[in-house]
Amino acid sequence: MSIAKLEIKRSFKSLLVWSFSISGMLVAFMLLFPQMKTQLESLTIFNSQLGKVFGMDKLSVSTSIGYFANMSMVITVAGAIFACLISISAVSNEEKNGTVEYLLSHPVSRKNILIQKFISIVFQITIFNLVCIVCSFLSFLLIGDSIDSHSLVTFFIGLNILHIELASICFFLSTIKVFGAGIGICVALIPYFLNSTMNLNKNWELLGVLTQYKIADFSDIFIHKGLDVKMVILSIIITLLFLWSSLLNYSKKDITV
């Protein structure tokens, strides 16, 4: 059995728990919409400074699509945390748990080991986002409303690009030394808070380039009918750079077995 398959098998239960817990939470929020619609129409917080911080001023929250746009941040942030947690220990745990000797005793190169581990991470991220997107679609059916399927598919692509990028950063860190889950959570959340700061002041739009969270903003995707191509290209470049750095660092690393 390949390393990628072993990694997926080992993490499968955790993947299911994360996927269905977060998607279930989103469905629960969406099911509340019909009862909350009237009250939401009278709320002014979404047009206030606080509303702008979290991007709540772009679509009317009294509509199902606007409500979903705000609730979808649950998928974006939780998915980012999930991606970072499974990546931050992907390589370093082999040394920590003493399994690196067994792994390196097989006729596979370090480069091959890393690539297969990263493939398993990409697979887990894709399944997580796919489950969440399917449940999002079902939630609209349950409340008797419809959603633009093109925007939902584009949102899925944006989520994957963002989460894989953040995972590549943590994957690189994992090739350096053993880091705790806290570092992974920080990698996921710090860019999110920087993105929120950017929403508050448009003069700080450079932060959007640094954080990349804008690429998975459902409101922007729905309004502009697609992803920002420049952001997509930049995100892919960053991902490839960190993956290349991981391969370079691990191939030269003095591993204690």
C-alpha positions in Angstrom: 0.0 0.0 0.0 1.4 3.5 -0.9 2.3 6.1 1.7 -0.6 8.3 0.4 -3.1 5.5 0.9 -1.8 4.7 4.4 -2.0 8.4 5.4 -5.6 8.7 4.1 -6.6 5.4 5.9 -5.0 6.6 9.1 -6.8 10.0 9.0 -10.1 8.8 7.6 -12.1 8.9 10.8 -10.8 12.3 11.7 -11.7 13.5 8.2 -15.3 12.2 8.5 -15.7 13.9 11.9 -14.4 17.2 10.7 -16.4 17.1 7.4 -19.8 16.2 8.8 -19.4 18.3 12.0 -18.7 21.5 10.1 -21.2 20.9 7.3 -23.8 19.8 9.9 -23.3 23.1 11.7 -23.8 25.0 8.5 -27.0 23.2 7.6 -28.3 23.9 11.1 -27.6 27.6 10.7 -29.3 27.6 7.3 -32.4 25.8 8.7 -32.8 28.8 11.1 -33.0 31.2 8.2 -36.8 31.0 7.5 -37.6 31.8 11.2 -35.0 34.6 11.4 -35.7 36.3 8.1 -38.0 38.9 9.5 -35.7 39.8 12.3 -32.7 40.0 10.1 -34.4 42.6 7.9 -34.5 45.1 10.7 -30.9 44.6 11.9 -28.5 47.4 11.1 -25.3 45.7 12.4 -24.5 44.4 8.9 -24.1 47.9 7.5 -22.0 49.1 10.5 -18.3 49.0 10.9 -18.5 45.7 12.7 -20.4 44.3 9.7 -17.8 45.5 7.3 -15.0 43.8 9.3 -16.6 40.4 8.6 -17.7 41.3 5.1 -21.4 41.4 6.0 -22.2 44.5 4.0 -21.9 43.0 0.5 -25.1 41.1 0.2 -28.4 41.5 2.1 -28.5 39.1 5.0 -32.3 39.0 4.8 -32.0 37.0 1.5 -31.0 33.3 1.6 -27.9 33.9 -0.6 -26.7 36.8 1.6 -27.3 34.8 4.8 -25.4 31.8 3.3 -22.6 34.2 2.3 -22.1 35.2 5.9 -22.5 31.7 7.3 -20.1 30.2 4.7 -17.3 31.7 6.7 -17.7 28.7 9.0 -16.5 26.5 6.2 -13.7 28.8 5.2 -12.2 29.3 8.6 -12.9 25.8 10.0 -11.5 24.3 6.8 -8.4 26.4 7.1 -7.8 25.2 10.6 -8.4 21.6 9.5 -5.9 21.9 6.6 -3.3 23.4 8.9 -3.7 20.9 11.6 -3.3 17.9 9.3 -0.2 19.5 7.7 1.7 20.9 10.7 2.5 17.4 11.9 2.4 15.5 8.6 6.2 15.1 8.5 7.5 15.9 11.9 5.3 13.4 13.7 7.3 10.6 12.0 10.3 11.7 13.9 8.4 12.4 17.1 6.7 9.0 17.1 9.8 7.2 16.1 8.3 5.8 12.8 10.7 7.7 10.5 13.2 4.8 10.6 10.5 2.3 9.4 9.5 4.8 6.7 13.0 5.4 5.4 13.8 1.7 5.4 11.5 1.3 2.4 12.9 1.7 -1.2 11.4 5.2 -1.6 13.2 8.5 -1.7 12.5 11.4 0.7 11.1 13.3 -2.2 8.6 10.6 -2.9 7.6 10.4 0.7 6.9 14.1 0.9 5.0 14.2 -2.4 2.7 11.3 -1.3 2.1 12.8 2.1 1.1 16.1 0.4 -1.2 14.2 -2.0 -3.0 12.7 1.0 -3.4 16.2 2.5 -4.8 17.6 -0.8 -7.2 14.6 -0.9 -8.4 15.2 2.6 -8.9 18.9 2.0 -10.8 18.2 -1.2 -13.1 15.7 0.5 -13.8 18.0 3.4 -14.7 20.9 1.1 -16.8 18.6 -1.2 -18.9 17.4 1.7 -19.4 20.9 3.0 -20.4 22.2 -0.5 -22.9 19.2 -1.1 -24.4 19.9 2.3 -24.7 23.6 1.5 -26.6 22.7 -1.6 -28.9 20.4 0.3 -29.5 23.1 2.9 -31.0 25.3 0.3 -33.3 22.5 -0.8 -34.4 22.0 2.8 -35.4 25.6 3.2 -37.2 25.5 -0.2 -34.9 28.0 -1.9 -32.4 27.8 -4.8 -28.7 28.7 -5.2 -26.6 29.6 -8.2 -24.8 26.3 -8.8 -22.0 28.0 -10.7 -21.2 30.3 -7.7 -21.2 27.3 -5.4 -18.8 25.3 -7.6 -16.6 28.3 -7.9 -16.7 28.7 -4.1 -15.6 25.1 -3.8 -12.6 25.7 -6.1 -11.7 28.9 -4.1 -11.8 27.0 -0.8 -9.6 24.3 -2.1 -7.0 26.8 -3.4 -7.0 28.7 -0.1 -6.8 25.6 2.1 -4.1 23.9 0.1 -2.0 27.1 0.1 -2.3 27.3 3.9 -1.6 23.6 4.2 1.6 24.0 2.1 2.9 26.6 4.6 2.3 24.3 7.6 3.7 21.4 5.6 6.9 23.3 5.1 7.1 24.1 8.8 6.6 20.4 9.5 9.8 19.6 7.6 11.8 21.9 9.9 10.9 20.7 13.4 8.0 19.5 15.5 5.4 22.3 16.0 2.3 22.0 18.1 -1.3 22.4 16.9 -1.2 26.0 18.2 1.2 27.1 15.4 -1.1 25.5 12.8 -4.1 27.3 14.2 -2.2 30.6 14.1 -1.3 30.0 10.4 -5.0 29.6 9.7 -6.4 32.5 11.8 -3.8 35.3 11.5 -4.5 35.8 7.8 -8.2 35.7 8.5 -7.9 38.6 11.0 -5.7 40.5 8.6 -8.3 40.0 5.9 -11.0 41.4 8.3 -8.8 44.4 8.9 -8.6 45.0 5.2 -12.4 44.9 5.0 -12.5 47.8 7.5 -10.1 50.0 5.6 -9.9 49.8 1.8 -6.6 51.6 1.9 -5.1 48.4 3.3 -6.0 46.3 0.3 -2.4 45.0 0.1 -3.3 42.8 3.1 -5.7 41.0 0.7 -2.7 39.8 -1.3 -0.9 38.7 1.8 -3.8 36.8 3.4 -5.5 35.2 0.3 -8.7 34.7 2.3 -10.4 37.0 -0.3 -10.1 34.1 -2.8 -12.7 32.1 -0.8 -15.1 35.0 -0.1 -18.5 33.7 -1.3 -19.9 37.3 -1.5 -17.2 38.4 -3.9 -17.6 35.2 -5.9 -21.3 35.7 -6.2 -21.1 39.4 -7.1 -18.3 39.0 -9.7 -19.4 35.6 -11.0 -16.0 34.1 -10.6 -12.6 34.1 -8.9 -10.0 36.8 -9.1 -7.5 35.3 -11.6 -4.5 37.2 -10.2 -5.2 35.9 -6.7 -5.6 32.4 -8.0 -2.2 32.6 -9.8 -0.5 34.1 -6.8 -1.9 31.4 -4.5 -0.7 28.6 -6.8 2.7 30.2 -7.0 2.9 30.5 -3.2 1.8 26.9 -2.8 4.4 25.6 -5.2 7.1 27.7 -3.6 6.4 26.2 -0.1 6.1 22.7 -1.5 9.5 23.1 -3.4 11.0 24.5 -0.2 9.7 21.5 1.8 11.3 19.1 -0.7 14.6 21.0 -0.7 14.7 21.3 3.1 13.8 17.7 3.8 16.2 16.2 1.3 19.1 17.9 3.1 17.8 17.4 6.6 19.9 15.4 9.0 17.3 13.0 10.4 17.8 11.3 13.7 16.4 7.8 13.8 
